[in-house]
Amino acid sequence: MHTHPGASEVLVVIQGTILAGFVSSANVVYLKTLNKGDVMVFPQGLLHFQINSGRSNALAFVSFSSANPGLQILDFALFKSDFPTELITATTFLDAGLVKKLKGVLG
Protein backbone atom coordinates (compact mmCIF):
# COMPACT_ATOMS: atom_id res chain seq x y z
CA MET A 1 0.00 0.00 0.00
CA HIS A 2 1.26 3.42 -0.91
CA THR A 3 0.12 6.97 -1.56
CA HIS A 4 1.06 9.80 -3.89
CA PRO A 5 0.51 12.94 -1.81
CA GLY A 6 1.05 15.26 -4.77
CA ALA A 7 -1.02 13.70 -7.55
CA SER A 8 -3.80 11.43 -8.68
CA GLU A 9 -2.78 8.33 -10.66
CA VAL A 10 -4.39 6.64 -13.64
CA LEU A 11 -3.52 3.03 -14.53
CA VAL A 12 -4.18 1.43 -17.94
CA VAL A 13 -3.73 -2.34 -18.32
CA ILE A 14 -1.97 -3.31 -21.55
CA GLN A 15 -1.61 -7.04 -20.91
CA GLY A 16 -2.56 -9.54 -18.22
CA THR A 17 -4.73 -9.21 -15.15
CA ILE A 18 -4.15 -6.80 -12.28
CA LEU A 19 -6.02 -6.56 -8.98
CA ALA A 20 -6.10 -2.91 -7.96
CA GLY A 21 -7.77 -0.98 -5.22
CA PHE A 22 -7.79 1.96 -2.89
CA VAL A 23 -9.22 3.01 0.46
CA SER A 24 -11.36 6.15 0.43
CA SER A 25 -11.16 8.86 3.07
CA ALA A 26 -14.37 7.31 4.50
CA ASN A 27 -12.51 3.96 4.85
CA VAL A 28 -14.48 2.36 2.02
CA VAL A 29 -12.41 -0.18 0.07
CA TYR A 30 -12.71 -0.18 -3.71
CA LEU A 31 -11.32 -3.29 -5.43
CA LYS A 32 -11.36 -4.11 -9.13
CA THR A 33 -9.90 -6.89 -11.24
CA LEU A 34 -8.54 -5.17 -14.32
CA ASN A 35 -7.93 -6.83 -17.68
CA LYS A 36 -6.45 -5.63 -20.97
CA GLY A 37 -7.88 -2.22 -21.83
CA ASP A 38 -9.30 -1.51 -18.36
CA VAL A 39 -8.52 1.76 -16.59
CA MET A 40 -8.58 2.74 -12.90
CA VAL A 41 -8.01 6.11 -11.25
CA PHE A 42 -6.51 6.47 -7.77
CA PRO A 43 -7.42 9.80 -6.12
CA GLN A 44 -4.61 11.99 -4.83
CA GLY A 45 -3.27 11.02 -1.43
CA LEU A 46 -5.34 7.85 -0.91
CA LEU A 47 -3.80 4.50 0.01
CA HIS A 48 -3.81 2.19 -3.00
CA PHE A 49 -2.14 -0.84 -4.58
CA GLN A 50 -1.80 -2.83 -7.78
CA ILE A 51 -0.76 -6.50 -7.96
CA ASN A 52 -0.47 -8.99 -10.79
CA SER A 53 -3.32 -11.40 -10.06
CA GLY A 54 -3.09 -13.42 -13.26
CA ARG A 55 -1.14 -16.50 -14.25
CA SER A 56 1.11 -14.64 -16.72
CA ASN A 57 3.05 -11.40 -16.84
CA ALA A 58 1.08 -8.18 -16.65
CA LEU A 59 1.91 -4.83 -18.22
CA ALA A 60 0.34 -1.51 -17.35
CA PHE A 61 1.09 2.15 -17.89
CA VAL A 62 0.52 4.77 -15.23
CA SER A 63 0.32 8.52 -15.46
CA PHE A 64 0.13 11.17 -12.77
CA SER A 65 -1.66 14.51 -12.59
CA SER A 66 1.61 16.17 -11.58
CA ALA A 67 5.26 15.92 -12.53
CA ASN A 68 5.98 15.52 -8.80
CA PRO A 69 3.48 12.98 -7.41
CA GLY A 70 5.63 11.95 -4.46
CA LEU A 71 5.55 8.45 -2.97
CA GLN A 72 4.91 7.25 0.55
CA ILE A 73 4.93 3.51 1.22
CA LEU A 74 2.82 2.79 4.30
CA ASP A 75 5.01 0.00 5.70
CA PHE A 76 8.17 2.10 5.37
CA ALA A 77 6.48 5.17 6.86
CA LEU A 78 5.61 3.22 10.00
CA PHE A 79 8.39 0.67 10.38
CA LYS A 80 11.45 1.98 8.50
CA SER A 81 11.36 5.36 10.22
CA ASP A 82 12.24 6.59 13.68
CA PHE A 83 8.53 6.69 14.58
CA PRO A 84 8.58 5.51 18.24
CA THR A 85 7.20 2.02 18.86
CA GLU A 86 5.09 3.35 21.74
CA LEU A 87 3.32 5.80 19.43
CA ILE A 88 2.70 3.17 16.76
CA THR A 89 1.11 0.85 19.32
CA ALA A 90 -0.96 3.73 20.73
CA THR A 91 -2.30 4.73 17.30
CA THR A 92 -2.79 1.29 15.71
CA PHE A 93 -4.10 -2.10 16.78
CA LEU A 94 -0.58 -3.57 16.81
CA ASP A 95 1.20 -4.72 19.93
CA ALA A 96 4.78 -3.71 20.77
CA GLY A 97 6.19 -7.15 19.93
CA LEU A 98 4.80 -7.10 16.41
CA VAL A 99 5.90 -3.49 15.85
CA LYS A 100 9.46 -4.36 16.94
CA LYS A 101 9.44 -7.42 14.66
CA LEU A 102 8.29 -5.33 11.68
CA LYS A 103 10.88 -2.65 12.45
CA GLY A 104 13.51 -5.39 12.50
CA VAL A 105 12.42 -6.72 9.11
CA LEU A 106 12.00 -3.35 7.37
CA GLY A 107 14.34 -1.11 9.35
C-alpha positions in Angstrom: 0.0 0.0 0.0 1.3 3.4 -0.9 0.1 7.0 -1.6 1.1 9.8 -3.9 0.5 12.9 -1.8 1.1 15.3 -4.8 -1.0 13.7 -7.6 -3.8 11.4 -8.7 -2.8 8.3 -10.7 -4.4 6.6 -13.6 -3.5 3.0 -14.5 -4.2 1.4 -17.9 -3.7 -2.3 -18.3 -2.0 -3.3 -21.6 -1.6 -7.0 -20.9 -2.6 -9.5 -18.2 -4.7 -9.2 -15.1 -4.1 -6.8 -12.3 -6.0 -6.6 -9.0 -6.1 -2.9 -8.0 -7.8 -1.0 -5.2 -7.8 2.0 -2.9 -9.2 3.0 0.5 -11.4 6.1 0.4 -11.2 8.9 3.1 -14.4 7.3 4.5 -12.5 4.0 4.8 -14.5 2.4 2.0 -12.4 -0.2 0.1 -12.7 -0.2 -3.7 -11.3 -3.3 -5.4 -11.4 -4.1 -9.1 -9.9 -6.9 -11.2 -8.5 -5.2 -14.3 -7.9 -6.8 -17.7 -6.4 -5.6 -21.0 -7.9 -2.2 -21.8 -9.3 -1.5 -18.4 -8.5 1.8 -16.6 -8.6 2.7 -12.9 -8.0 6.1 -11.2 -6.5 6.5 -7.8 -7.4 9.8 -6.1 -4.6 12.0 -4.8 -3.3 11.0 -1.4 -5.3 7.9 -0.9 -3.8 4.5 0.0 -3.8 2.2 -3.0 -2.1 -0.8 -4.6 -1.8 -2.8 -7.8 -0.8 -6.5 -8.0 -0.5 -9.0 -10.8 -3.3 -11.4 -10.1 -3.1 -13.4 -13.3 -1.1 -16.5 -14.3 1.1 -14.6 -16.7 3.0 -11.4 -16.8 1.1 -8.2 -16.6 1.9 -4.8 -18.2 0.3 -1.5 -17.4 1.1 2.2 -17.9 0.5 4.8 -15.2 0.3 8.5 -15.5 0.1 11.2 -12.8 -1.7 14.5 -12.6 1.6 16.2 -11.6 5.3 15.9 -12.5 6.0 15.5 -8.8 3.5 13.0 -7.4 5.6 12.0 -4.5 5.6 8.5 -3.0 4.9 7.3 0.6 4.9 3.5 1.2 2.8 2.8 4.3 5.0 0.0 5.7 8.2 2.1 5.4 6.5 5.2 6.9 5.6 3.2 10.0 8.4 0.7 10.4 11.5 2.0 8.5 11.4 5.4 10.2 12.2 6.6 13.7 8.5 6.7 14.6 8.6 5.5 18.2 7.2 2.0 18.9 5.1 3.3 21.7 3.3 5.8 19.4 2.7 3.2 16.8 1.1 0.8 19.3 -1.0 3.7 20.7 -2.3 4.7 17.3 -2.8 1.3 15.7 -4.1 -2.1 16.8 -0.6 -3.6 16.8 1.2 -4.7 19.9 4.8 -3.7 20.8 6.2 -7.1 19.9 4.8 -7.1 16.4 5.9 -3.5 15.8 9.5 -4.4 16.9 9.4 -7.4 14.7 8.3 -5.3 11.7 10.9 -2.6 12.5 13.5 -5.4 12.5 12.4 -6.7 9.1 12.0 -3.3 7.4 14.3 -1.1 9.4 
